[in-house]
Amino acid sequence: MVIVEGKPYTNEEILSILHPLVGEWFLSKYSDFTPPQRYAIVEAFKGNNVLITSPTGSGKTLAAFLSAISMLVDRAERGELEDRVYVVYVSPLKALNNDIKKNLEEPLEEIYKLAERKNVRLQKIRVAVRTGDTDASEKQKQMRKPPHILITTPETLAIILCSPRFSKSLTEVNFLIVDEIHAMAENKRGVHLSLSVERLQRIQKGKMARIGLSATISPLEEIARFLVGYEYGVERSCIVADVTFEKPVDIRVVSPINDFFGANADEISERLYDLLADYVKNSKTTLIFTNTRSATERVVYHLKKRLKDFPIKAHHSSLSREVRLEVENGLKNGTLRCVVSSTSLELGIDIGYIDLVILLGSPKSINRALQRIGRSGHRLHEVSVGRIVVVDQDDLIECTVLAEEARERRLDRIRIPKKCLDVLCQHVVGMAIEKVWTVDEALAVIRNAYPYRELTREEFLSVLRYLSGTFSELEKKRVYAKIWFDEEEGVFGRRGKLIRPIYYLNTGTIPDEVAVKVITKDGKRVGKVEEEFAENLVPGDIFVLAGKTFRFLKAKGMSIIVEEVEGERPTVPSWFSEQLPLSYDLACRIREFRGWMERVLEEKSRDEVIDLLIKNYGIESNAANAIYRYFMEQRLFSEIPTDRKLVIEKYEGERNYYFFHTLVGRRANSAIARVFAYRAGMIKNCNVQMGVNDNGFVLILPENRRLSDAEIEGLFMLPNFREHLRKALDRTELLRRRFRHVAVRSLMILRNYMGREKSVWRQQFSADSILNFLKRYFPDFPVLKETYREIMEDAMNIDDAMDFLEKVGKEIEPVIVRTPYPSPFAFNLYLLGDQDVVLMEDRRKVLRELHEKVMGVIQNAPN
């Protein structure tokens, strides 16, 4: 592909291509063009594909629309506006109205008023929003008089391409604008959109310029390829307008405590909320990001107690749309002093002026940190001010490295899912509704989409065979053919008239999620857990609910069966499912930081190390002191795991703990841990429990089952890694529930049939029956194959796991050490299960006791 670095254009060059009315309106409203506008407007006017990446509030949405508005005003003045769609704007957000009003409706309104004053007659430029919430009368109106600018979502675009009447108005689209492209590229929603865009491209009579709008993201070339795709095997060209470096940022890591091990839970809580209250009092508007919904509510509660006269609100995805809109408007109008959010305010909703963003705990990704902090200092030349507040020793290390990487703009690489066969199933049905296709013609269109560039003919044929009912045995499971397919002739098309409403009612990629009931084996109902939490359970796992500990026995439909156990340590914390995973790139940089720390500890005095930390990483002295103490204690007690050294700790006793300090992020750690637990279980013929976090994982074996050093080294063997991971997944909740998601996306299980909703419980019941059948008789069936791919590649990051394991023994030396207690770096892994024990104080008490024991060993060690 020809990826061209964009160049900024002068005012004269931009104004020369804009319609005079549009140019005059712009100069009367804005003093100057912003960097994204300088890069994008002229290129879009020329019909070139453009990817604009710049901070929030830099005018990139208007940059995308301005050429389109100018073209439409020009046609409107000449009376040449036809009843068709000229511009398609796609956004992942349903709540589009605020942004559209600012970037589209207001400019058009003001341009029309200017035209009136100048006695220039303009045809009416029609703008319409079409999403899943659009009512039938509005859809009919759009059918009769298509909007000139259509605003829609990825799901609705896939549906209207199959509309016989409305799709006729989409054959001469001049501009396709994809907003918030970074929010979709990494997931199946983006994969779904990429196929819709190629289907839209196929019906064009002329050239359609693609304009992508993105916040901070890397690598830009990958996003550009995702935006523009291929033209029958040849990469399309794209101009990349990278203006992310224009906006200054002020990022600092702060901590309300000096001693992470000595402070008790009440003390930490008091100091944390006092610090947050001070920040809120000293700022005009503060936006606080937490990493979980439950933490959001907790922070709001404590701040309201301290700041009774301050308007403070929560904003997260579990709240109703009306409540969220009210909060957004409060921010915009300046009536709120503080809003606390989980992830729901990361995307580019225009929320007005914010002068401080606080991140409570690590955001786990450099891109996410910059995206969140970019919400402050909303105007382009204002400084984005961010403070990352930490109350945990591992968080402190992570955030110290993250803040430095963010200041230097060394971004995490994004990963685009490849060849998602469930999304492909949906689009094949949609394509069959459009017309009769030859296999070659359809495959060529599909391969034009970047995520499907490597799709093989055999993989495509397997999808066609499934959808056409070749596997007739599935009819007994109520899985019926959606298309007809003549394999000899190489053609396929839709089967029956009912397939159109089935497609309309079941398209999309976001799975139905519900709470899963927790029931004891004697039928007593305990409560509910989130589905994402339930899917991570394996039989034998112990967790806390309603202040009691339960052992997971099995799953039944949308319930999990448990037994109460007293005095057992939890193996899975209940907040696990909500936690954001650490990115692999950032994990690698933290390993490098550990290596640097090990070297300076050997070469320099305590004061020199602390000075270096303050100077190189811009942290306060108490944070630098805490880092020095943490590393020094680890070094004296065990070994420091680094980018060159993988430490495996053996802590053997009543139960045998094996701590693997892999530090590759939770997703890759999860893949390695499951394979190692599977292999250790095979070697020792026992059930192996495991705990996983971003920094590593722990395997827990019974007292009479110990792993020798040779057996530990044997766990690292790369051959059969994928196969063993697949086998390790076979008896998990993760496989059951992910199979349901994939089966629903593949139209194998219908969420909605002829207007009748199928409950998630019934979906899961059907999925369980089909899963067992396919595993037994058709292990390579495309829907099952995609389920394993989704878990291993998207949820678990097997590629990064194997990338790390390949380096072990070559670039990274494995070091096995025996310890009398878990080392300081292993504390959080050891305490993973205790995070939920009724009171936070219990956890702090265990932590203090462990720390005292470690310090006792260090102090009594011979010099």
Order of alpha helices (4+ residues) and beta strands (2+ residues): beta-alpha-alpha-alpha-beta-alpha-beta-alpha-alpha-beta-alpha-beta-alpha-beta-alpha-alpha-beta-alpha-beta-beta-beta-beta-alpha-beta-alpha-beta-alpha-beta-beta-alpha-beta-alpha-alpha-beta-alpha-alpha-beta-beta-alpha-beta-beta-alpha-beta-beta-beta-alpha-alpha-alpha-beta-beta-alpha-beta-beta-alpha-alpha-alpha-beta-beta-alpha-alpha-alpha-beta-alpha-alpha
